[in-house]
Amino acid sequence: MRGAHCKSLRASGELFLIKPFSFRKRKMPLRINLGGIVPFSTIDWRGKAAMVIFLRRCSLRCIYCQNYNLLEDDNYVELQEIEEDIKKNEDFIDAVVLSGGEPFMQPRAIVAISKYAKKRALFVGVQTNGFYPEVIESMLKDEGKEELIDKIFLDIKAPLSDEKLYDKLTKVPNVVERVRNTLDVCVHAQKIDLELVTTVFKNLVGAEEVTRIAKELEEAGAAHCPYVIQQGRIELVPGKVIKEADVFSHEELKKLAALAYRAAYLKDIRIRTKEDGEEVIYRRDQW
Ligand code: SF4
């Protein structure tokens, strides 16, 4: 409720005037559940130097998660702290990337950080597992918010037709429908770029899965978006569920890229490895 009220009461034959009382709400400072900040990265957004802000909590529990320390506990900080970090680094970066965890679990944080980044003339990207299509859609439709995000990096963890594998990888049921919807929302969004990312491991997500994903991306209208085949890493995976022998080598990743290239008419196929970062392996110039 807003505004000032002036009431009069007659009591004991006397008129009491009650002072105007303000119901104006005080704006509470936004608190953000922060996992950490990497001030400078050149591997999260090809061609851009970015500050990466990790937001805590995630809707999934992927068996190969590298950031499982962000999944459970909370660490709330005020927006101003993050703004100060951005300001401190703005001369060295082109962009802010929001990562996690799952950033779209904190839509208000995304809006606030993005608004500030835009004020500082920085690009904004968000890395997402695709679990919240409705949040992304409403943000992209909302006047004043539709241009806050320049790029979405969407995980395609398994073929979108393989619900069983998606559930096995993410340890959460019924994820795949949400990811399909997110892909659809992002493909049809006018003002954002989209990049699709698949993390691969032998005996889990390999040749067959990458081939199917490439075809599905083409069918979904995402053939013009870069498709990144990312080397899965085991250093931080808990419980040794994945072994060193399951990691694809650089050469093996290039072979996966070749399979994707042959399977579908995708514009831009890349690999990302620990040693060499992101490389474009195939690009179709006639598009
Ligand atoms: S979506 Fe990302 S942060 Fe969330 S559990 Fe999976 S790998 Fe970890």
Residues whose N, C-alpha, C, O or C-beta is under 5 A from the ligand:
A	BS01	SF4	C58 L60 R61 C62 C65 Q66 N67 G100 G101 N129
